[in-house]
Amino acid sequence: MPRFAPSHRFKPVFVWAGLLLLGGAVSGLAQPKIPTVPGAIPKLDLNTASPDQLQKLPGINASTAKKIIGGRPYTSVGELEKVGLPKPTIDKLAPMVTVGDTAKEASPPETVTKVPPQKGMVWVNTESGIFFREGDRWYGKTKEGKFMTEADAAKAGYHEAKR
């Protein structure tokens, strides 16, 4: 039974067809899919965008991008006026940008109140040199500090917080 043996003329065609098939499969994997509403362009978040991303917007150059980043956080697109953008430019940008949730970024991190190893100790803020008594606002809550007896705190040169 004769075997099919492609002539040398057909080999480049097979290689070319294989590359086309492989290239189509690979190119589909190489481009990440961005979930969007059909026909909609993903909006750029003014509170998290990089300078390069901002410069891709119409009317935004490098210095304007720095001003936008310096004016963060934003709660609305209209707040771009505070960095000097004219109203027509803001109106043009409004459909292309958004502002993310600033509540997470704007709120200070919560401090966990530390508990003294024994009753009657004072909290010494080692950074400021001030100690706080139990019931004071900053008792056990400053970043840098430790519990000491009042006598040890005074001996070490710490002074009591003004009331």
Secondary structure, DSSP 8 states (H G I E B T S, - for coil): -------TTTHHHHHHHHHHHHHHHHHHHHS------TT----EETTT--HHHHHTSTT--HHHHHHHHHT---SSGGGGGGGT--HHHHHHHTTTEE---HHHHHS---------SSTT-EEEETTTTEEE-TTSTTTTTSSS-EEE-HHHHHHTT-EE---
